[in-house]
């Protein structure tokens, strides 16, 4: 396998971005299958598919929170390591990697113990009912036992992609996803394990991905290597990692809180049918967001490295391309969703009532998704250049400051309460994107002005 490192500081920006971003996007598309294939199979279990799908759906806050902690360390550490590499400080970059590895291990232990101890009452709070709680608990108890594999696979894979080795990082996801897709029907249907089989297939797949990542980062093929002398956590490095990682952490952990607020509100106003629809809508949001995250992950090494090297021309070029591709993708996705929502809903369920209900809700919930490309491009660029405070504010803005209050407030102004809950999403998207673009336009120029560029821009 070719592990040649792309020259982040000298290769032409546009082809370099495509070489890095396309494998990352493919990895996220496969990761999307990783995340939703369980729900697709579970939703088609004969007789109990709709109830089982709803039950697994209420475990989403737990899964999102576990994933968020991997982002806290991985997405906080990888840009720091890339900036160090741009400054020609490879030892400093490896110190970041070692601190992040040990921190991820500690987080895994704490999360596993916590969710095994308090999982059932949490799931009831997340919107489970008496008819769905058993499915939710069965799935969650097995899934959380694989927390360490999730942390290693997702948290450390960012240190492969930040070296420009996006094909290798893509394989981390592809290997796990293929195993998961193969094992799911075997465990669920052939062995008759139901939701427990889906969870077991997932953690076994993550375990293989984790071994792949650790093996690569310990080999001579990696520019950044896990070394025993750097495994003791450095408080100063950890503080810098947490400061930058808190933004992606909040983006994902507030998805957990958001899911809780959505599910409880929908359970109150619309019952299990509304909650089951939300499971499908959340999956469709992943359809949109994960390829966008792949695009930004492919662009981040270019921006971070060249920002560290004070090469502002290349930083501008990379951001401009990121913005154009992100907006183009979200507009395409938006048109497709509005045109044929039933096509996507039917992937998850064959229940005609749920198909009709979720198709109606999807047009409302994703009504402003066309503008999300601009928000993600700007927010992720703040992270890539180490602007922790700005990225933190924008992470809080959309979900905590705007969306959650809107979910609770809008039903008081509409006769159709369920519609009002779904409407909160596009209203928050419109407001948050407007603020993000204005803020980025003002600050980005100032950030680069302080970075003392030393080279001219190259043709895109």
C-alpha positions as a printed NumPy array, in Angstrom:
array([[  0.   ,   0.   ,   0.   ],
       [  1.336,   3.449,  -0.924],
       [  1.91 ,   5.518,   2.187],
       [  3.762,   8.418,   0.486],
       [  3.231,  11.595,   2.436],
       [  1.788,  14.422,   0.364],
       [  3.859,  17.61 ,   0.521],
       [  1.46 ,  19.837,   2.429],
       [  3.645,  22.89 ,   1.981],
       [  4.535,  22.714,  -1.734],
       [  2.168,  20.542,  -3.784],
       [ -0.391,  22.58 ,  -5.817],
       [ -3.333,  23.246,  -3.504],
       [ -6.293,  22.132,  -5.615],
       [ -5.007,  18.672,  -6.633],
       [ -3.558,  18.235,  -3.141],
       [ -6.936,  18.989,  -1.574],
       [ -8.638,  16.498,  -3.876],
       [ -6.074,  13.809,  -3.074],
       [ -6.605,  14.329,   0.641],
       [-10.328,  15.072,   0.704],
       [-11.653,  12.345,  -1.588],
       [-10.378,   9.457,   0.568],
       [-11.667,  11.281,   3.669],
       [-15.079,  11.769,   2.071],
       [-15.174,   8.121,   1.025],
       [-14.201,   7.136,   4.562],
       [-17.037,   9.208,   5.972],
       [-19.514,   7.751,   3.486],
       [-18.453,   4.313,   4.636],
       [-18.599,   5.559,   8.23 ],
       [-22.147,   6.659,   7.506],
       [-22.972,   3.078,   6.552],
       [-21.192,   2.006,   9.734],
       [-23.543,   4.234,  11.754],
       [-26.824,   3.506,  10.014],
       [-26.544,  -0.076,   8.773],
       [-27.629,  -1.347,  12.198],
       [-30.764,   0.781,  11.987],
       [-31.521,  -0.377,   8.44 ],
       [-31.328,  -4.055,   9.419],
       [-33.098,  -3.549,  12.748],
       [-35.941,  -1.624,  11.129],
       [-36.674,  -4.656,   8.956],
       [-36.775,  -7.292,  11.719],
       [-40.102,  -9.08 ,  11.106],
       [-42.865,  -8.122,  13.512],
       [-40.873,  -5.878,  15.863],
       [-38.855,  -3.738,  13.427],
       [-40.564,  -0.392,  14.142],
       [-40.375,  -0.775,  17.952],
       [-36.795,  -2.071,  17.823],
       [-35.749,   0.824,  15.545],
       [-37.248,   3.334,  17.963],
       [-35.533,   1.638,  20.901],
       [-32.133,   1.723,  19.238],
       [-32.815,   5.318,  18.226],
       [-33.01 ,   6.441,  21.854],
       [-29.498,   5.063,  22.428],
       [-28.215,   7.67 ,  19.987],
       [-27.339,  10.217,  22.724],
       [-25.074,   7.615,  24.362],
       [-23.346,   6.763,  21.078],
       [-22.924,  10.436,  20.19 ],
       [-21.439,  11.23 ,  23.577],
       [-18.906,   8.403,  23.317],
       [-17.961,   9.6  ,  19.833],
       [-17.749,  13.192,  21.078],
       [-15.015,  12.297,  23.561],
       [-12.949,  10.761,  20.766],
       [-13.343,  14.061,  18.876],
       [-12.411,  16.08 ,  21.967],
       [ -8.975,  14.466,  21.973],
       [ -8.49 ,  13.469,  18.332],
       [ -9.735,  16.637,  16.635],
       [ -8.139,  18.776,  19.331],
       [ -4.79 ,  16.989,  19.064],
       [ -4.415,  16.439,  15.304],
       [ -4.384,  20.15 ,  14.3  ],
       [ -1.913,  20.854,  17.129],
       [  0.325,  18.077,  15.797],
       [  0.018,  19.38 ,  12.219],
       [  0.954,  22.912,  13.295],
       [  4.006,  21.48 ,  15.097],
       [  4.948,  19.588,  11.932],
       [  4.615,  22.808,   9.925],
       [  7.057,  24.369,  12.414],
       [  9.446,  21.418,  11.787],
       [  8.977,  20.187,  15.385],
       [  8.279,  16.475,  14.905],
       [  9.176,  15.604,  18.505],
       [  6.6  ,  18.116,  19.699],
       [  4.01 ,  16.529,  17.397],
       [  4.769,  13.081,  18.824],
       [  4.411,  14.408,  22.364],
       [  0.908,  15.546,  21.39 ],
       [  0.14 ,  12.066,  20.029],
       [  1.393,  10.311,  23.16 ],
       [ -0.593,  12.543,  25.497],
       [ -3.743,  12.007,  23.428],
       [ -3.332,   8.212,  23.4  ],
       [ -3.091,   7.949,  27.185],
       [ -5.966,  10.377,  27.698],
       [ -8.205,   8.346,  25.383],
       [ -7.466,   5.224,  27.426],
       [ -8.538,   6.93 ,  30.655],
       [-11.69 ,   8.346,  29.084],
       [-12.657,   4.873,  27.818],
       [-12.603,   3.373,  31.31 ],
       [-14.657,   6.179,  32.855],
       [-17.328,   6.144,  30.118],
       [-17.718,   2.365,  30.175],
       [-18.264,   2.222,  33.94 ],
       [-20.644,   5.191,  33.906],
       [-22.983,   3.946,  31.18 ],
       [-23.106,   0.387,  32.486],
       [-24.077,   1.737,  35.911],
       [-26.633,   4.372,  34.877],
       [-27.709,   3.345,  31.38 ],
       [-31.335,   2.323,  31.939],
       [-32.556,   5.491,  33.709],
       [-30.669,   7.598,  31.188],
       [-32.398,   5.853,  28.29 ],
       [-35.8  ,   6.459,  29.859],
       [-34.855,  10.131,  30.107],
       [-33.786,  10.076,  26.447],
       [-37.302,   9.188,  25.292],
       [-37.633,   5.415,  25.682],
       [-41.075,   4.054,  26.524],
       [-42.121,   0.796,  28.183],
       [-42.478,  -0.776,  24.745],
       [-38.993,   0.244,  23.551],
       [-36.762,   0.336,  26.671],
       [-35.766,  -3.336,  26.533],
       [-34.458,  -2.955,  22.986],
       [-32.577,   0.197,  23.983],
       [-30.903,  -1.373,  27.043],
       [-29.972,  -4.552,  25.158],
       [-28.212,  -2.552,  22.428],
       [-26.517,  -0.06 ,  24.731],
       [-25.086,  -2.53 ,  27.255],
       [-23.153,  -4.355,  24.546],
       [-22.137,  -1.223,  22.641],
       [-20.578,   0.559,  25.641],
       [-18.35 ,  -2.46 ,  26.332],
       [-16.57 ,  -1.519,  23.109],
       [-15.967,   2.108,  24.142],
       [-12.199,   1.633,  24.204],
       [-12.245,   0.47 ,  20.58 ],
       [-14.302,   3.503,  19.521],
       [-11.89 ,   5.881,  21.279],
       [ -8.802,   4.296,  19.747],
       [-10.195,   3.928,  16.22 ],
       [-11.792,   7.369,  15.908],
       [ -9.607,   9.412,  18.231],
       [ -6.233,   8.267,  16.864],
       [ -7.215,   7.985,  13.204],
       [ -7.099,  11.787,  12.963],
       [ -3.34 ,  11.593,  13.573],
       [ -3.006,   9.517,  10.413],
       [ -5.041,  11.865,   8.228],
       [ -3.27 ,  14.948,   9.604],
       [ -0.02 ,  13.592,   8.121],
       [ -1.658,  13.708,   4.691],
       [ -2.145,   9.922,   4.708],
       [ -5.861,  10.043,   4.065],
       [ -5.87 ,   6.758,   2.155],
       [ -4.537,   4.982,   5.217],
       [ -7.041,   6.716,   7.494],
       [ -9.79 ,   5.808,   5.031],
       [ -8.863,   2.142,   5.363],
       [ -9.411,   2.377,   9.123],
       [-13.07 ,   3.089,   8.486],
       [-13.505,   0.877,   5.426],
       [-12.155,  -2.23 ,   7.154],
       [-14.456,  -1.807,  10.144],
       [-17.481,  -0.941,   8.039],
       [-17.141,  -3.953,   5.768],
       [-16.852,  -6.265,   8.763],
       [-19.891,  -4.631,  10.366],
       [-22.009,  -4.879,   7.232],
       [-21.145,  -8.578,   6.868],
       [-21.645,  -9.483,  10.542],
       [-24.906,  -7.563,  11.035],
       [-27.241,  -9.868,   9.067],
       [-25.402, -12.934,  10.368],
       [-25.864, -11.998,  14.034],
       [-29.29 , -10.34 ,  13.687],
       [-31.082, -12.812,  11.421],
       [-29.037, -16.01 ,  11.091],
       [-28.205, -16.303,  14.805],
       [-31.482, -14.649,  15.836],
       [-29.729, -12.2  ,  18.195],
       [-31.77 ,  -9.121,  17.167],
       [-30.52 ,  -5.785,  18.51 ],
       [-27.865,  -7.515,  20.638],
       [-26.398,  -8.96 ,  17.422],
       [-26.288,  -5.523,  15.827],
       [-24.394,  -4.09 ,  18.802],
       [-21.965,  -7.028,  18.921],
       [-21.211,  -6.671,  15.197],
       [-20.454,  -2.984,  15.717],
       [-17.992,  -3.368,  18.584],
       [-16.166,  -6.251,  16.906],
       [-15.773,  -4.077,  13.815],
       [-14.472,  -1.173,  15.881],
       [-11.982,  -3.495,  17.572],
       [-10.45 ,  -4.429,  14.214],
       [-10.267,  -0.746,  13.209],
       [ -8.563,   0.113,  16.504],
       [ -5.906,  -2.57 ,  15.977],
       [ -5.294,  -1.234,  12.456],
       [ -4.726,   2.322,  13.738],
       [ -2.451,   1.31 ,  16.595],
       [ -0.386,  -0.942,  14.365],
       [  0.148,   1.811,  11.805],
       [  1.012,   4.53 ,  14.351],
       [  3.574,   2.18 ,  15.89 ],
       [  5.249,   1.434,  12.538],
       [  8.004,   3.141,  10.572],
       [  5.467,   4.058,   7.854],
       [  4.065,   6.794,  10.083],
       [  5.828,  10.164,  10.419],
       [  4.178,  10.472,  13.84 ],
       [  4.838,   7.412,  15.985],
       [  3.556,   6.256,  19.348],
       [  6.635,   6.201,  21.544],
       [  6.817,   4.96 ,  25.122],
       [  8.747,   8.021,  26.287],
       [  5.857,  10.319,  25.288],
       [  2.963,   8.324,  26.784],
       [  2.986,  10.179,  30.114],
       [  0.33 ,  12.921,  29.717],
       [  1.78 ,  16.428,  29.542],
       [ -0.653,  18.824,  31.299],
       [  0.384,  21.759,  29.119],
       [ -0.136,  19.806,  25.907],
       [ -3.406,  18.351,  27.176],
       [ -4.676,  21.818,  28.029],
       [ -3.938,  23.044,  24.504],
       [ -5.598,  19.935,  23.01 ],
       [ -8.718,  20.353,  25.139],
       [ -8.951,  24.066,  24.305],
       [ -9.073,  23.286,  20.583],
       [-10.99 ,  20.019,  20.876],
       [-13.803,  21.464,  22.972],
       [-15.466,  22.903,  19.851],
       [-15.892,  19.581,  17.966],
       [-16.677,  17.966,  21.331],
       [-19.523,  20.393,  21.923],
       [-20.711,  19.948,  18.341],
       [-21.083,  16.217,  18.927],
       [-21.932,  16.057,  22.63 ],
       [-24.679,  18.623,  22.203],
       [-26.055,  16.298,  19.539],
       [-26.61 ,  13.98 ,  22.497],
       [-28.372,  16.71 ,  24.471],
       [-30.206,  17.76 ,  21.347],
       [-31.366,  14.217,  20.717],
       [-32.637,  14.081,  24.278],
       [-34.642,  17.303,  23.883],
       [-35.999,  16.25 ,  20.488],
       [-37.005,  12.776,  21.693],
       [-38.669,  13.917,  24.912],
       [-40.563,  16.715,  23.138],
       [-41.659,  14.416,  20.318],
       [-42.652,  11.68 ,  22.761],
       [-44.795,  14.211,  24.603],
       [-46.492,  15.651,  21.498],
       [-46.447,  12.725,  19.052],
       [-45.591,   9.439,  20.824],
       [-43.471,   6.551,  19.522],
       [-44.278,   7.33 ,  15.871],
       [-42.729,  10.794,  16.143],
       [-39.684,   9.443,  18.009],
       [-39.23 ,   6.717,  15.401],
       [-39.342,   9.377,  12.68 ],
       [-36.655,  11.339,  14.509],
       [-34.4  ,   8.27 ,  14.404],
       [-34.661,   8.331,  10.614],
       [-34.236,  12.115,  10.385],
       [-31.104,  11.975,  12.534],
       [-29.727,   9.358,  10.164],
       [-30.432,  11.63 ,   7.201],
       [-28.651,  14.487,   8.952],
       [-25.647,  12.147,   9.103],
       [-26.009,  11.585,   5.362],
       [-25.394,  15.311,   4.98 ],
       [-22.879,  15.989,   7.746],
       [-20.457,  13.063,   7.477],
       [-19.298,  13.718,   3.879],
       [-18.915,  17.381,   4.86 ],
       [-16.746,  16.315,   7.786],
       [-14.703,  14.182,   5.383],
       [-14.177,  17.222,   3.172],
       [-13.045,  19.355,   6.124],
       [-10.798,  16.575,   7.465],
       [ -9.088,  16.389,   4.081],
       [ -8.601,  20.147,   4.007],
       [ -7.52 ,  20.563,   7.652],
       [ -3.948,  19.227,   7.234],
       [ -3.325,  21.72 ,   4.411],
       [ -4.669,  24.679,   6.381],
       [ -3.042,  23.726,   9.692],
       [  0.379,  22.88 ,   8.222],
       [  0.573,  26.027,   6.12 ],
       [ -0.73 ,  28.199,   8.938],
       [  2.075,  26.8  ,  11.106],
       [  4.525,  27.5  ,   8.258],
       [  3.105,  31.063,   7.943],
       [  2.144,  30.436,   4.317],
       [ -1.087,  32.41 ,   4.205],
       [ -1.577,  32.212,   0.453],
       [ -2.05 ,  28.456,   0.625],
       [ -4.329,  28.819,   3.637],
       [ -6.6  ,  31.168,   1.652],
       [ -6.624,  28.884,  -1.371],
       [ -7.526,  25.829,   0.682],
       [-10.357,  27.629,   2.47 ],
       [-11.772,  29.012,  -0.785],
       [-11.909,  25.531,  -2.302],
       [-13.384,  24.064,   0.875],
       [-16.155,  26.661,   0.884],
       [-17.082,  26.102,  -2.749],
       [-17.206,  22.331,  -2.48 ],
       [-19.135,  22.414,   0.815],
       [-21.839,  24.73 ,  -0.499],
       [-22.177,  22.768,  -3.735],
       [-22.659,  19.511,  -1.843],
       [-25.279,  20.8  ,   0.601],
       [-27.329,  22.42 ,  -2.176],
       [-27.319,  19.124,  -4.122],
       [-28.317,  17.188,  -0.995],
       [-31.132,  19.647,  -0.214],
       [-32.675,  19.356,  -3.686],
       [-32.575,  15.56 ,  -3.492],
       [-34.221,  15.446,  -0.062],
       [-37.059,  17.783,  -1.024],
       [-37.71 ,  15.849,  -4.238],
       [-37.828,  12.231,  -2.989],
       [-37.917,  11.958,   0.84 ],
       [-39.838,   8.663,   0.656],
       [-36.904,   7.047,  -1.144],
       [-34.628,   7.66 ,   1.832],
       [-37.182,   6.851,   4.521],
       [-38.003,   3.482,   2.957],
       [-34.378,   2.427,   3.474],
       [-35.039,   2.308,   7.223],
       [-38.558,   0.925,   7.499],
       [-41.273,  -0.857,   5.557],
       [-43.986,   0.33 ,   7.964],
       [-46.293,   2.458,   5.728],
       [-47.417,   4.728,   8.584],
       [-43.837,   5.494,   9.605],
       [-42.799,   6.063,   5.965],
       [-45.55 ,   8.633,   5.452],
       [-44.938,  10.403,   8.77 ],
       [-41.132,  10.604,   8.437],
       [-41.326,  11.781,   4.799],
       [-43.518,  14.703,   5.859],
       [-41.214,  15.547,   8.754],
       [-38.057,  15.346,   6.641],
       [-39.066,  18.208,   4.352],
       [-39.488,  20.413,   7.422],
       [-36.482,  19.254,   9.438],
       [-33.98 ,  19.561,   6.554],
       [-35.627,  22.595,   4.985],
       [-32.564,  24.852,   5.398],
       [-29.836,  22.239,   4.932],
       [-28.74 ,  23.937,   1.696],
       [-26.84 ,  26.627,   3.654],
       [-25.019,  24.358,   6.093],
       [-21.956,  24.045,   3.857],
       [-20.971,  27.653,   4.558],
       [-21.29 ,  27.212,   8.318],
       [-19.248,  24.001,   8.454],
       [-16.497,  25.369,   6.198],
       [-16.049,  28.506,   8.311],
       [-16.294,  26.785,  11.675],
       [-13.874,  23.995,  10.799],
       [-11.367,  26.489,   9.398],
       [-11.366,  28.275,  12.756],
       [-10.379,  24.923,  14.308],
       [ -7.691,  24.279,  11.678],
       [ -5.915,  27.573,  12.49 ],
       [ -6.122,  26.997,  16.246],
       [ -8.842,  29.552,  17.039],
       [-10.339,  27.752,  20.025],
       [-12.548,  30.556,  21.372],
       [-14.242,  31.358,  18.058],
       [-14.868,  27.717,  17.196],
       [-16.241,  27.114,  20.708],
       [-18.702,  29.983,  20.447],
       [-19.974,  28.818,  17.062],
       [-20.348,  25.259,  18.325],
       [-22.48 ,  26.517,  21.211],
       [-24.451,  28.962,  19.082],
       [-26.386,  26.66 ,  16.77 ],
       [-27.384,  23.919,  19.174],
       [-27.268,  25.236,  22.731],
       [-28.073,  28.923,  22.285],
       [-30.528,  28.602,  19.389],
       [-31.828,  25.116,  18.602],
       [-32.612,  23.684,  22.036],
       [-34.572,  26.778,  23.179],
       [-36.425,  26.826,  19.851],
       [-37.499,  23.185,  20.289],
       [-39.038,  24.103,  23.642],
       [-40.503,  27.496,  22.63 ],
       [-41.924,  27.074,  19.109],
       [-44.69 ,  24.59 ,  20.069],
       [-46.35 ,  27.395,  22.043],
       [-46.868,  29.346,  18.793],
       [-48.221,  26.597,  16.514],
       [-51.318,  24.449,  16.646],
       [-49.374,  21.506,  15.196],
       [-46.901,  20.938,  18.037],
       [-44.904,  18.183,  16.318],
       [-44.396,  20.346,  13.221],
       [-43.165,  23.154,  15.485],
       [-40.557,  20.858,  17.043],
       [-39.226,  19.826,  13.614],
       [-39.325,  23.468,  12.425],
       [-36.806,  24.453,  15.122],
       [-33.991,  22.847,  13.094],
       [-34.197,  24.976,   9.907],
       [-34.815,  28.176,  11.896],
       [-31.683,  27.564,  13.983],
       [-29.663,  26.617,  10.881],
       [-30.559,  29.889,   9.148],
       [-29.731,  32.058,  12.169],
       [-26.487,  30.24 ,  13.054],
       [-25.135,  30.234,   9.499],
       [-25.753,  33.975,   9.151],
       [-23.825,  34.736,  12.341],
       [-21.014,  32.32 ,  11.448],
       [-20.382,  33.777,   7.987],
       [-20.378,  37.363,   9.278],
       [-18.042,  36.51 ,  12.148],
       [-15.66 ,  34.537,   9.924],
       [-15.519,  37.278,   7.288],
       [-14.44 ,  39.8  ,   9.925],
       [-11.96 ,  37.64 ,  11.826],
       [-10.254,  35.541,   9.152],
       [ -8.489,  38.515,   7.58 ],
       [ -7.206,  39.622,  10.985],
       [ -5.996,  36.121,  11.855],
       [ -3.915,  35.876,   8.685],
       [ -2.606,  39.428,   9.051],
       [ -1.041,  38.406,  12.384],
       [  0.498,  35.294,  10.852],
       [  3.144,  37.119,   8.757],
       [  2.896,  35.367,   5.368],
       [  6.164,  34.678,   3.584],
       [  5.054,  33.45 ,   0.175],
       [  2.841,  34.453,  -2.674],
       [ -0.367,  32.691,  -3.555],
       [ -0.132,  30.001,  -6.19 ],
       [ -2.702,  29.363,  -8.907],
       [ -5.564,  27.149,  -7.756]])
